[in-house]
Amino acid sequence: MRHEESRLQINCVKVFRLRYPHFANLLFSVPNGGARRPVEASIMKAEGMTAGVSDLILLVPNVRYHGMCIEMKTRTGRQSDAQKEWQKAVTALGYKYAIIRSLDEFISIIDKYFLLT
């Protein structure tokens, strides 16, 4: 399942960079997932890795939001409790949060978001 989310994320980033090249580097991934050796995980936590942070972050404000946090999920994937807490925290501070399950859904949400810039 993880690879399905990964493939979706790769395709979404490719499409974003083609459609919005001037903002290409302002959409970036947060490498929180994946298996890590205990030493590596400990270092990453000390560096600020936080459970629940969304897969992608867009640092482009529009008239309504400060930016957008994007969580990739399969058709049947569900958020963890940490992801739900992250969503509550960022939306309370004025960020848009989107759960993406398909490339078409990503394109629709991103295009609507940029209509408000």
Secondary structure, 3 states (H helix, E strand, C coil): CHHHHHHHHHHHHHHHHHHCHHHHHHEEECCCCCCCCHHHHHHHHHHCCCCCCCCEEECCCCCCCCCEEEEECCCCCCCCHHHHHHHHHHHHCCCEEEEECCHHHHHHHHHHHHHCC
